[in-house]
Amino acid sequence: MRHLPTRDRCKFRRMAHAEARKICVFSFEYVAKKEQFPSFINAFRELIFQNGILSRPHLANDFAMLCIVDSYPRYLLGKSEKVLSESAMSQWKQQHGIPDWTFGGGLYGTKQQIKAQKNLVARHLKPYGKVRFIGDTSSESIYGKLYRKLVMLGAKYEGKSDKFISQIFPAIGLFKGKPTDEFAKQVYFKSTKEKPRGPFNPAEDNCGFIWTGPLVPFTSEHIQRVLALSKEIFRQFEFEFFVELIVESPRTIIALFGVFFDPSNPDEVGRSRDWYRAIHSKMNDEGYVAYRETSQSTNSALDGNLPLKDLLSKIKNVVDKNGIFAPGRYGIYNSNRSEEEAWPFLLFPK
C-alpha cells in the first residue's frame, strides 16, 4: 500500500475500520417494456459512473438465469425441435418467476455511504423494474432466522419457485465475499446427471459449455447492436440465447455469450463449434474483440492486427527459433514451422 498516494492510503485505512465494514445486498428485475431497454442501459451506466454500485454486476438475461435455477426442460421441446419455442420459454419463465433481465450485488461502505448508494440505485433503476434491498441474513439469532424466513416468504409471494429460492442465500453469501461453487453447477444444465450437491468435476462428468466475451462500449447503441448481431447467430445454429452483460467499467461491458451442449450428442457438438467460430469471427469483424482468448481461438487472436502479429512473429523467430515457448499461442508462428506443427492441440482447428 506504500506506493499509493497519501489520500488513497487514508481511504483504505478508513474502509478497514470496523464501522466501515457494512454491506447491504440488493437485487433488480427488469419489468419495463422492451422499448425502454435502451433508456435503462443509459440509466444503468450513469449509476455506475456515479459510484452507486461499487461492485461489478452481471446483468443476466432470462435464459442465463434459468440455467442457474433449473436443468434443461427437454419435456418442453416439440417433436424434432432443437431449441425451445417462445411459448415454451414463456411457460418455463413463469414456472420459476424469472423476468427478462436480472442482476444483484452488494453495496459496501459506512452506514452513510450505503444510504447514499441505496438512494442512487433506487433513483436510477426503479423506473425500469423492481429493486429489493436485503439486510443481514447471516445471524443465527431468533431475529436472523425470522428474517431469513421472511425473505423466503416474500420470494414465494412474488411467484419464485423453490429452486429459485434455494439460490438466494448462496448469492447473498457471494456478494459478501464468501466463495461458493454453487453457480458453477450450471455447467450441468444439459447433463443427464442431476446438479451435484457435493464436490463435482464437470470434465469427468462430461459437461458441455462454450463461451466468448467480446468487449463492448457501455452505451445503449452498442449494446443493442451487439445483442441483435448475436441473436441472429444463436438462431442460425439453433441454440437458446444466453448472455450476461458484465460491467467492466463505466465505459465498457463484457457481453458474455455461451451455449450449453451435450458432449454425447454429435449434432450439438458440431453446432456448438460452428456457433463459436461464427460469433467469435462476427464480433471481431464488427470491432468487438474478445477480452480473453481460449484454445479455440488463440490461433486467430491477432488476425485483426496483422502488423502487430508480424512484428511479434519476427521477435519470436529471433529469440525462439525452434518454437519451444508457448507454440502457436496468439497466432504467432515461427517462419520455419507450419501452424499445425506449432499448435497441434487446437480444439477447433481452422
Summary of the structure (lengths in Angstrom):
residues: 350
radius of gyration: 22.9
end to end distance: 46.5
largest distance: 72.3
contacts: 975
relative contact order: 0.11
helix: 47%
strand: 15%
